[in-house]
Amino acid sequence: MPASFEKPVLIVFGAGGHGRVAADAALLSSAFARVVASDRNAATWGGELLPGVPVLSPDEAAALPGPRAVHVAIGHNTIRRDEAARLASLGPLATIVHPAASVAASARVAPGCLITAQCVVGPMAELGEGVIVNHGAVVDHDCRIAAWAHVAPGVNLGGAVQVGEAALVGAGSTVLRNLRIGALATLGAGAVLLQDLPDGAAWAGVPARPLSQATA
Ligand SMILES: CC(C)(COP(=O)(O)OP(=O)(O)OC[C@H]1O[C@@H](n2cnc3c(N)ncnc32)[C@H](O)[C@@H]1OP(=O)(O)O)[C@@H](O)C(=O)NCCC(=O)NCCS
């Protein structure tokens, strides 16, 4: 088989709970020849992230024969982004799609994304590099999710919602269609967003308001 058609060994970087979710989806997707994990934390080396998924030191991971691909499985958005830049020499970023996710044929998904079980990514939706679409989230038609954002479990994004770079859309929240969530913004778990959320702001509640007002 020519080298270009060989399935790569996937290195899941991040040996915590989020890494387990990524490795599990990778194993089920059959897109990779083998799945291993790695982490900077020496206490994890020599163990297993999941049965059959060893945790290697970064040096051991770098010594694996190619082809290799890397998925950075760190929930914190800006740490995930920065680690991806640092790990570029290990191999290209790999997107993982759980086989029980539904991704429209016309959706565009950049490298390094994780699309987990029971998610829906609708027609013409766009996911930037390193985006997480977590369990059961709906990213409806024409949504644009910028790089390193996290759409947490159970989120419902109506059509044509825009999510800015490295934003966190909290678990179980709902965003009405055509709205924009700014870069590095946080929408609290369970919120219902009825208007645009500015860059860097943290809003929560039903309807969502700045956190200080939501708790007043
Ligand atoms: C909104 C959020 C970012 C606030 O975090 P924080 O700044 O650490 O805030 P605190 O936990 O100190 O809480 C501050 C106040 O906000 C309230 N609050 C926190 N989260 C809230 C939420 N989601 N909705 C409504 N109120 C919330 C707290 O009750 C507290 O109120 P008080 O001042 O009256 O006691 C966070 O609680 C949240 O919802 N994050 C999303 C988590 C998530 O979904 N992660 C994905 C996991 S996969």
The ligand as an SDF file (V2000), in Angstrom:
LIG
                    3D

 48 50  0  0  0  0  0  0  0  0999 V2000
  -20.9450   30.7300   34.1210 C   0  0  0  0  0  0  0  0  0  0  0  0
  -19.6390   30.1690   34.6400 C   0  0  0  0  0  0  0  0  0  0  0  0
  -18.5390   30.3360   33.5950 C   0  0  0  0  0  0  0  0  0  0  0  0
  -19.2870   30.9320   35.9040 C   0  0  0  0  0  0  0  0  0  0  0  0
  -18.1350   30.4210   36.4630 O   0  0  0  0  0  0  0  0  0  0  0  0
  -17.3960   31.2470   37.6490 P   0  0  0  0  0  0  0  0  0  0  0  0
  -16.9730   32.5860   37.1270 O   0  0  0  0  0  0  0  0  0  0  0  0
  -16.3480   30.3340   38.2220 O   0  0  0  0  0  0  0  0  0  0  0  0
  -18.5710   31.5360   38.6490 O   0  0  0  0  0  0  0  0  0  0  0  0
  -18.8790   30.9250   40.1020 P   0  0  0  0  0  0  0  0  0  0  0  0
  -18.9690   29.4180   40.0520 O   0  0  0  0  0  0  0  0  0  0  0  0
  -17.9200   31.5440   41.0600 O   0  0  0  0  0  0  0  0  0  0  0  0
  -20.3440   31.4940   40.3590 O   0  0  0  0  0  0  0  0  0  0  0  0
  -20.5570   32.8900   40.4340 C   0  0  0  0  0  0  0  0  0  0  0  0
  -22.0550   33.1110   40.5740 C   0  0  0  0  0  0  0  0  0  0  0  0
  -22.6730   32.7580   39.3210 O   0  0  0  0  0  0  0  0  0  0  0  0
  -23.6740   31.7360   39.5360 C   0  0  0  0  0  0  0  0  0  0  0  0
  -23.5970   30.8410   38.3850 N   0  0  0  0  0  0  0  0  0  0  0  0
  -22.5460   30.0960   38.0320 C   0  0  0  0  0  0  0  0  0  0  0  0
  -22.8110   29.4270   36.9050 N   0  0  0  0  0  0  0  0  0  0  0  0
  -24.0740   29.7600   36.5620 C   0  0  0  0  0  0  0  0  0  0  0  0
  -24.8980   29.3580   35.4970 C   0  0  0  0  0  0  0  0  0  0  0  0
  -24.4660   28.5000   34.5540 N   0  0  0  0  0  0  0  0  0  0  0  0
  -26.1300   29.8880   35.4120 N   0  0  0  0  0  0  0  0  0  0  0  0
  -26.5800   30.7540   36.3560 C   0  0  0  0  0  0  0  0  0  0  0  0
  -25.8240   31.1670   37.3980 N   0  0  0  0  0  0  0  0  0  0  0  0
  -24.5880   30.6660   37.4930 C   0  0  0  0  0  0  0  0  0  0  0  0
  -23.2880   31.0770   40.8570 C   0  0  0  0  0  0  0  0  0  0  0  0
  -24.4000   30.4800   41.4780 O   0  0  0  0  0  0  0  0  0  0  0  0
  -22.7250   32.2360   41.6210 C   0  0  0  0  0  0  0  0  0  0  0  0
  -23.8120   32.9830   42.1330 O   0  0  0  0  0  0  0  0  0  0  0  0
  -23.7080   33.7900   43.5390 P   0  0  0  0  0  0  0  0  0  0  0  0
  -22.6480   34.8380   43.3260 O   0  0  0  0  0  0  0  0  0  0  0  0
  -25.0790   34.3530   43.7170 O   0  0  0  0  0  0  0  0  0  0  0  0
  -23.3080   32.7620   44.5370 O   0  0  0  0  0  0  0  0  0  0  0  0
  -19.7270   28.6440   34.9600 C   0  0  0  0  0  0  0  0  0  0  0  0
  -20.4420   28.3850   36.1500 O   0  0  0  0  0  0  0  0  0  0  0  0
  -20.3410   27.8370   33.8510 C   0  0  0  0  0  0  0  0  0  0  0  0
  -21.5530   27.6790   33.7090 O   0  0  0  0  0  0  0  0  0  0  0  0
  -19.4310   27.2990   32.9900 N   0  0  0  0  0  0  0  0  0  0  0  0
  -19.7700   26.4170   31.9190 C   0  0  0  0  0  0  0  0  0  0  0  0
  -19.2470   25.0290   32.2690 C   0  0  0  0  0  0  0  0  0  0  0  0
  -19.4480   24.0550   31.1550 C   0  0  0  0  0  0  0  0  0  0  0  0
  -20.5170   23.8940   30.6170 O   0  0  0  0  0  0  0  0  0  0  0  0
  -18.3450   23.3750   30.8050 N   0  0  0  0  0  0  0  0  0  0  0  0
  -18.3440   22.3750   29.7940 C   0  0  0  0  0  0  0  0  0  0  0  0
  -17.9580   21.0840   30.4180 C   0  0  0  0  0  0  0  0  0  0  0  0
  -17.7230   19.8270   29.2210 S   0  0  0  0  0  0  0  0  0  0  0  0
  1  2  1  0
  2  3  1  0
  2  4  1  0
  2 36  1  0
  4  5  1  0
  5  6  1  0
  6  7  2  0
  6  8  1  0
  6  9  1  0
  9 10  1  0
 10 11  2  0
 10 12  1  0
 10 13  1  0
 13 14  1  0
 14 15  1  0
 15 16  1  0
 15 30  1  0
 16 17  1  0
 17 18  1  0
 17 28  1  0
 18 19  1  0
 18 27  1  0
 19 20  2  0
 20 21  1  0
 21 22  1  0
 21 27  2  0
 22 23  1  0
 22 24  2  0
 24 25  1  0
 25 26  2  0
 26 27  1  0
 28 29  1  0
 28 30  1  0
 30 31  1  0
 31 32  1  0
 32 33  2  0
 32 34  1  0
 32 35  1  0
 36 37  1  0
 36 38  1  0
 38 39  2  0
 38 40  1  0
 40 41  1  0
 41 42  1  0
 42 43  1  0
 43 44  2  0
 43 45  1  0
 45 46  1  0
 46 47  1  0
 47 48  1  0
M  END
$$$$
